[in-house]
Amino acid sequence: MDALEALHTRVSAPRLSGEVSSQALNNILKAALRAPDHALLRPWRFLIVRGSYRHLLGDLFVRAARQQDAGTSEAQLEKVRSKPLRAPVILIGIARLSEHPKVPEVEQLLSCGAAMQNMSVAAFAQGLGAIWRTGSMAYDRVVQEGLGVADDERIVGYLYLGQVEGRSRKAPELDVDDYVDEWTGTQI
């Protein structure tokens, strides 16, 4: 699949299983490193979670959920615990923020987000499914500490990877003109 086809047709895949080869994973991670990066700060790092470590991540999510709300039911906790089991591989994108005179934090966060998007497209281009998730577990301090996220870092998201279960949905047709205007300077 060429780059434009992947960019034009990529869709999120919520049901994932199977295997992600080492070569495919390496290609996905290499794609992250090509994200726009003002001042070459490399403001990102990634954690790979797979195999039985997904269960440990689920336990960490449960610990965080209990701290967020002590009244969380066992059924809700089991749902939280099973979230990392929705895919065979999870890549956690972490923005490494640093003070820089020309690169504000928001640009560093966006750079990490661009890296996550590059990984999503790279997965799709190789015939894999991916879905980028955030939610409360991306912002929870218990989770951050359990994953070794430093005070100057932020979890940007969890990229779930695997083989698509069932049929892939088709990307909706969107008209570029619905989202683009040409600025002519008449507002000045």
N, C-alpha and C positions, 0 to 999 in steps of 0.2 A: 504494500500500500504506500503510495507516495504521500509526502507531507501535507499537501493541500487536501487530498482526499481524507486523510485522518482528521485534519482540523475541521473540515466541513461536515463530517459525518459522525464524529465522536458523540457518544451518549453515555450516561452513567448506567452501570449495571448493578442493581442491588442484590442479586442472587448469584453468589460466587462459590465455586468449589474447585476440586482438582488440584493441579500442581502449577507452580510457576517455576520454570527452569532457571538455573543459575545464570545462563546467558541472557535470558529475557530480563531477569532482575537487574543484572549489570547494565544492560542497555537502558532500562528505565532510570536507574540511578545516574548514569552518564548524562541522560537528557536533562536531569535536574540541574546539573552543573553548568548548563548553557543558558540559564535564565538571565535576564537583564540584571546587571549588578553594578550600580554606580560606585565608582572608586575601587572596584574589585575587592570589596570587603568579604565576600563569600559569607553572607550573613545567614547561614543555614547549617543545619546538620540533620541527619535522619536516623531514626531507630528502626530496625527491622524486627518485627514480632511475628513469629511463626511457630508451628508445632505446639508443643505443650505449654510454651510460654504465653500463648493466647489465653489459657486458663488462668495463669497468674495475673495477666492484665485484667481479666474479668473479676478476679478477686479484689484487685486494686480498685476497680470501678465500684464494687459493692461497698468497700470500706469508705470511699468518698460519698456514695449515695447515703449511707447510714449517717455520716457526719452532716451532710446537707439537711437530712430530715430523719430524725430518729424514729418517726412513725411510719417509715416506708414498709409496706407489707412484704412478706416473704415472696409472694408472686411477682411483685415489682422488682425485688432484688434479684430474683432468678432471671428476669428479663434483662436487667442491667448486666448480670454476670455473663449472659450468653452473647452479648453484643460482639466481643472480639472473635466469636466462633463463626461469624457470618462470612468469613473468607479465609483462605489458607495462609495469606500473607497480609500483614498490615505494615505500611510505612508511616511512621509518625514524623511529620515535618515540624522542625523546631527552628524558630528564628533566633539567631544569636545577635542581640542588639548591642551596639557600641556607640559611644559618643563620637561624633565626627562633625567637623565644621561645615561640611558640604552635603552630608547625607543624613537627613533626619530619620528618626525611628520608623516613621510611616513608610519611607522608601525601603528600608530594610525588611519590614514586614511584607510589603508588596513583592519584593524580590523573592522572598521565601514562598509566597503564594504563587508567583510565576513558576518557580521550580516545581511546586506541587502540580500545577497545570501541565507543565512539560512532561512530568512523569505519567500523568493521566493519559495524555495523548500518545506517549511512547508505548504504554501498555496497550491501548486500543490499536495502534499501528501494527502490533505484533500478534493481534488476534486475541488478546486478553481483555477481560472486563475489569473495570475499576469504578469505584465510587468514593468521592471525597466527603467525609463526614466531620463535623465539629461537635456542637452540642456542649452541654455543661461539663463533660469530662475533658474537654480541651482547656477549660479555664479553671478547673478545680485545683487548689493548692495541694491537696492530698495526692492527687494523681501526678501533678508536676513533681512533687518530692519523690514519689515512688519511682518515677521514670528518670530521676536524676536531672531534672530541668533546673538550671541555675536561676538566680534572681534576675539576671539580665537576659533571660531567654523567655520565649513564649511559644506554646504549642499553636501552630497554625492550622493543623488538621491531621486527620487519620485517613490515609489513602488505602482502602481495602482493595486487594488484588486477587484475581483468580480466573478460572475458566468460567464463562457465562453459563449459568444453568438456564435451560429453556431457550426460547427464541429471544434474540436481541431486538429491542424496539428500534424503530427507525427514527432518526433525527427529524424533528418537525421542520417543515419548510418555513423559513423566515425571510421576509423581504427587507433587505438592507435599508431601503428608503424609509421604513418605519422607525429606524433608530439613528438616522444620520441626517444632519442638516449641514449646509455649507455656510460658514461664517463669512460675511461680506463686509464687515466693519461698519455697517449702517447704524449700529447701536452707539457708536462713539459720538 
